[in-house]
Amino acid sequence: MPAFRHSPALGCLLAVAAGGLTTLTASPFELWWLGPVAAGLIYLGIVSLTPGQAALRGWCYGLGLFGSGASWVYVSIHDYGYTGVPLALLLTTLFVAGLALFPAVTLWLYRRLAGPRLAWLSFAGAWVLGEWLRTWLFTGFPWLLLGTSQVDSPLAPWAPIGGVYLLSLITALTGTLGVELLRRRWWAALPIAALWLAPLALPTQWTSPSGQPLRVALLQGNLDQAIKWTADGQREAVHRYTELTRTHGDEAYDLIIWPEAALPMFEREARPVFERVQSRLPPDTALLTGILQRDGEGLYYNSVVGLGNAQGEYRKTHLVPFGEYLPLESLLADTIAFFNLPMPAMTPGPESQPPLRAAGTTIGNAICYEIIYADRVAAQARHSALLLTVSNDTWFGRSIGPLQHLQMARLRALENGRHVIRATSNGVTATIDDRGRVTARAPQFEVTSLTGEVQPMTGLTPFTRTGSWPVWLLAAALVLPGLRLRHARLRREL
């Protein structure tokens, strides 16, 4: 059957639709079965395109994906960056259009280098290599990766083996093989069945409980971000978190968690508050809180520190551009109000940091944005029995951003076979078990606390041991046959 052909305009519309379908695979929609459909729509007719046409197709896909799934950045720019509507819309459009260049470059390279034979295989490999590029280039943005949505699908047991990129690879392969099946290439049914039925034979438990469960209380202050860094905001933060802690002080909690930058001040300024709170806690209770630090050299860090029955600290390694530091600061700082950060520019912490120790167990950390980086979290999980992520998702407003953020935290739990504690300023505060299931969840946009139990775990999943590099190598290997076949065809033509 000849390759499917359609007009360039229709191809672009299908690509935009495929991007929208990818957003629907993610939270809060969680229509994971649309993942292969989205990949298949992009693959459809790809071999008939020139590299330039393929790049346009990829860019249209990116517009559909990030325009529908990441346009929550408008809330941060307009509501909290104090930027007018026209400029906020322009910046959001530039953000979306810039991110859309990643799939554009991926498809351009694919059509420039790969031939038509085994296209179903090389396309899936190229897709994952494109996601890898988006993860690390220009500090990276691994949001809305195709595999993230599969945390609730029958493919989920693959996650502890190869992580999110293996899930992306299998999802993309299912899409390309599905197109081949529609072309009446019946052999495609066999690898699809193998990929989706194999999880039935995979282990369901890679790690095992270590010691007794810990009783935790996660405190959600729900502070108004607009006033948080004012004097009134500081006083309100101190009041809310000390009162929320006091209500749990007489109970036998192992861990009490405050979220990222819970008190809008530096650790040195917050020490009297911490000492007062700690004096009212039972001696066996550990308090972990996000806080900003300023060292003797005038450097600033976004950190997690432990009080009471806790030792150590963690300093955020992967900072958010334009949120925690300003690229090209000398050029941009005075251009518009959005680029004037409400706090000093942060300094990244060391790449290798030991886990915190609290309540007799080791705790790996990921502050806010860091939880979306699978390999960074795996590096923490190798030496930890629990994972903690503190966040301030107030920047997302009432958009779908916090729900997407929670879904990625769930996948990190599944990849590493670790319980994840997620404490946020206004939601979604939750506890997640080692299979990525939410065991308890607090309502958003309320002053509240969430109590429950988490289980320290021992042992390492294959993904925790190796990280993503085996899947990246596999993806590159899937592209290579297409490259060799293309070169052979060119030699014959010459």
N, C-alpha and C positions, 0 to 999 in steps of 0.2 A: 504494500500500500504506500503511495507517495507521501512525502512529508506534508503535514498540514500547513497550508499557506493562508494568510489573511492580509488585509490592508494594514499599512503602518499605523493608521489611526485606531483601528480596532485592536491592534496589538498593544498599543499604549493604554487603551482603556482596560484591556484585560490585565495589564500589568498593575495599573492603579487598583483595580478590583482585587488582585492577588495580594497587594499590600494591605488592603483593608481586611481581607480574610485572615491574614496572619495576625493582625491585631485581635480579631475575634477568637483566635486560639488562646490568647492570654487572658489573665484575670481582668475584669470580673466575669467575662463571658465564658471562658474555659471550654470553647468548642474545639478541642484538641484535634478532632478528626479532620478539620479543615486545613491542617498543616500540609499534608500531602497534596491536597487540592491546590493550595497556593503555589507550591513548588512546581506542580505539574503545569499550571497555567503559564508560568514563566518559561518552562522547558518547551512548551508546545510551539513548534515552528522555529526554535532557536537556531537550528542548523542552516536555515535558509537566509539568515540575516548576515549583513556585513558587520564588521566590528563596530562601526559607528551606530548602526541601527540597534545592535545589541546593547550598546552603552545607553542609548535613549530608552530602551525597554527597561534596563536596570534602574535608570534614574526615575522613571515613572513608577516602578515598583516601590522604590524608596520613598517617593512622595506619598504614595498611598499608605505605606507602612508607618512612617514617622509622622505624617500629617494626621493620621487617625490615632496612633498609639503613643506619640511622645509630644503632642502639642500642648500637654499640660505645662510645658516650660513657660507658656504665656502667663500662667498664674504667678510664677516666680518673678517674671520680668515686670508685669503690670502691677500686681497687688503688693508685692514686697520689694520690688526694685524701684517703685515710685516713678514708673515710666508711663507716659501718655499712651492712649490706645493706638494711634497711628504708628508710633515708633515701636511699641510692643508687638504689634502685628507684623511690622517689618522685620524685627529681630527674630520673631518666631518663624517667619517664612524663611529667613536666611538660615536659621538653625536646621529646619527640616530639609531645605534644599541642599545644604552642605552635607548632612548625613546621607542623603540620597545618592551622593557621589560614590559611596562605598559599593553598593550593588552595581552602579554604573561601571566603575572601574573593573569590578569582578567579571561582569559579562563581556566587557570590551576585551579583556585579556583572554577570556575563555574562547571567544570567537576568533581572536587574532592568532591564538596558538594551537587550538584543538581542532581536530578534523571531525567529520560526521560519523565515522564508525565508533561504536561503543560510546556514543554521545550520552546515553542514559547513565553510564558509569562515571564518565569524566565530568559531566555537569554536576552531579552530586558532590564529587570531590572538590570541584571549584567552588561550590556554594559554601562548604565548610572553610576552605581557605579564605574566602571573602569574609566570613564571620571572624576568623582569627585575625585578619587584617584590621577589622573594625574594633576588635578587642584591645589592640595595643597601639595602633598608630595615633599620633597626636593625643596621647594619654588614654585613648580608648573610650568606647561607649558600647559595651556588650549588653545593651538593653533590647528586649524583644528578639532574642535569638530564637531561631525556629524550634530548637529542641526544648526550650524552657517550658513550653506548653504541655509537653508530654509527661509532666510529673504525675498526672492522674490517668494516663493512658495505659493500655496493655504493654507499651514499650518501657514503662518506668523501671522494670528490673535491670535494664541495660545501664541505667545511670550510675550505680556503684562500680561498674566495670570501666566505662569510658567517659562518664560525665556528660555535660550538656552538649558537647560537640559530637559525641557519638549519637546522641538522640537526634541532633540536627542532620547528621549524615544518613541515618536510617529513615528519617522522615522525608528528606529530599529524594533518597533512592526509591522510596515507596511512590512518590509523586512521579518520578521519571518512568519507573516501571509500569505505573498505572497508565501513563500515556501510551507506552508500547503495547500494553494489553488492549487498549482501545483501538489500536492499529491492527488488532487480530494477531499479534505475536504472542501466541498462547504460552510460550515458554516463560514469559514474564511472571506468570502466576506462581511459579515455583519459588523464586527468590523472595517474592512478597510474603508468601506463606511461611517460609523459613524465618524471615526477619521478625515476623509478628508472633509466631508460635514458639520460637526458641525461648522467650522469657519464661514459658511454663516449666522449662527444665533448669532454669538458672536458680542459684541459691536465693532464698528469701531473706537470709540473715547473714551478714558478713561480719558483724561485730556483736559483742555480748555485754550484758550489764556488768558494771564494776561497782561493788558496794551497794549501799542502800540509796533509794531515791532521795533527792533533796527537795525540801519544801521551799518554794520561792514566792515572793510578792513583787510584782512589777508595778511601779507607780507611774501614772499618766497625768501630768499636771495640766495639760490642755491650755497652755499660756497663749495669749494673743501675740503672734509674731510681730505685729505692728508696734507694740510697746515693749516687747521683751527686753530690749537693750537700753531702756530708759531707767531712771531711778525708780519710778513706780513699778516697772516690770521686774526689777531686781527684788524689791520688797515683796511683791506678790509671789514670785517664784520661791523665795525663802519660806514664806508663809505656807504655801500649798504643799511643798515637799516635806517640810518639817511636820505639818499636821498629818499628811498621809502616812508618814513614817511612824508618827506617834500612835496612830490607830492600830498599827501592827506590832508595836514595840513589846507588848506583853505576851505575844504569841510566839510559838517555837518555830520561827522561820530560819532556815539555813542561809538564805540569800535574800536580800532586799536590793532591788535594782532601780536606779534612777536613769532616765534616758540621756541621750547626747546633749552636752552643754545644758544640763538641767538647771543649773544656776547660772544666769548670764553675767558671770564675773570670772576673774582668774582664780586659780586654786589658792593662791596666797591670801586673797581677799575672802575666800570662802572658808578658810580654815576654822575661824571661830564658829561658824554654822556647823561644820562637820563635827567639831569637838563636842558641841552641845547635843547634836543628834546622836553621836556615838555613845555619849554618857548615859543615854536612856535605853540603849539596846542591850539585850542579853549578851554575855561574853562570847557565846558560840555563834552569834549572828554576824554575817559579813554583809557590808554595804558596798555595792559597786556603783559608781556614778560616772557619767560623762562630764568632763570639765575642761576648760581651756587652761593651758599652762603657759607661763612665761619664765624662761630660764635666765641665768645670770648674764648671758650674752645678748639679751634682748630678743631672743627668738621665741616664736609662739607655736604652740602645738595643740591639736585637738586630741584629747586624751580620755582614757578610762583609768580611774584610780580605785584602789580598794581601801576600805576602812574596817576597823574591828577585826574580825577573824579572817583577814585577807592580807595578802602581800603582793607587791609588785604594781606595775603600771604598764599601760600600752599607749603608744603614740601613733596616731593614724599615719599610714604610709602613703596611700593613694589619695591625693587631694583632688577636689572638684575644681576644675578651671572656672573662673569667673564667680565661683562661690566661696572658695577658701584661699585662692590666690588669683592674681591677675596677670595673664600672659601679656607681654608687651606693655607693661604697666606705664612706662613713661609716655607712651603714645595714646593710651586709652583712658587713663584715670580721670582726666578732666573733660572728657568728651561729653558724656551723658551721666545722669545721676545713677543709672543702673550699675555702672562700673565702679562706683564708690562703695566699696564693701562696708557693711555695718560693723565689721570687726577687723583687727589687723590681719594682714596676710599670714597664713599659716606656713609652717615649715614641716616637710614630711619627716616622719620618724624613721628609724633604721629599718632596713629591709628585713632583717632577722631579729625578732624579739621573742624572748621566752614568754610562755603563757602566764597569766595571772594564776595565783593559787588562792582559793577561797573555799571555806567550808570543807576543807580536807580534800579538794579535788582541783584538777588543772582546767583552766578555762581559756580557750582561744577566742580572739576578739576580731571583729570586723565592724568598724564604725561607719554607719549609714551606707554610703555609696560603695564601700569596699565589699559588701556582701554580694554584689553582682559579678565579682571577679572570681570565677570558680577556682583557679589555681592558687590565688592568694589565700582563699579560705582553706583549701586542701593543705597548704603549707602550715597553717595554724592547727588544723585538725590532727596532723601527724604527731603532735606532742601534747594533745589536749583530750580530756574526757568529755568536755562539754564545749559548745560554741555559744558565744554571746554576741549579739549585734544590737547596739544602741543607735537610735536614729531620731532625727527631727524632721518628720515628713510634713510638718506644717507648711513648708514651702510648696507642696503640691496642692494645697487647698482641698476642695471637695471633688477633685478630679479622680481619674482611674489610676493615677500614679502610685499611691500608697498600696493599692491592691496588687498591682504588678510587682512592686517591691517585695511584698509579702510572698508572692509566688516564687520569686527567685530565691528567697531565704529558705523556702520549703525544699527547693531542689538542692540547695547546698546541704541540707540535712540528709536528704536521700543519698546524695553522692558520697558522703563521708560516713554514713552510719552513725551520726551523732545527733543528739537532741540539741535544738537551737532555742535559745531564749531571746525574744525580740521585744525590747523595751523602747517605746517611742513617746514623743511629746504629746501627740493627739491621735495616735492610731496609725497603723494597725498594730496594737500591742498583743502578743500571742506567745504561746509555747508550742513547739513543734517536735514531734518524736523522730526517731531515727529512720523512719520510712517516709518522712516528708508530710505526715498528717498533722493538721492543727489539732492539738488536744485541748486547748483553751484559748479564748479570744475575748478581748475587751471591746466594748462599743467605741466607735470613733467619736471624736469631738466632744468628749465628756471628761470631767475631772473624776478619775476613778482609779481603782487598783485591780490587778488581776492576780489571783493566787492559784497555785497548783503545784504539781510535782514534776520534776525532770530527773532523768536517770543518767548518771555518768556511764560512759561506754568505753570498752577496751577493744583492741584489735583495729586493723586497718582494712578498708576496702581496697580493691585493685586501683581504683581511681585515686584514692588518697595517697597510695604509695607512689604512683607514677605521675599524676597530674594529666594534662591534656596532650602532651607531646606525642604519645603513640597514635592518637587519633589524627593529629595533624599530619604525621608521617603517612598514615594510611590514606588520608585524603589526597595527599600529594601523589602517592602511588597509584591511586585510581585515575588521576589526571594523566599520568605518564603514558599509558597505552595510546590514548588519543593523540598525544604529541608525536609519538614515534610513527603512528600510522599516517599522520598528516605529512610528516617529513618524507616518508617513503613514497607517498603519492606525488609529492612535488618533485622528487628525484625522477620518478617515471615520466612525468610530464616534460622534464628537461631532457 
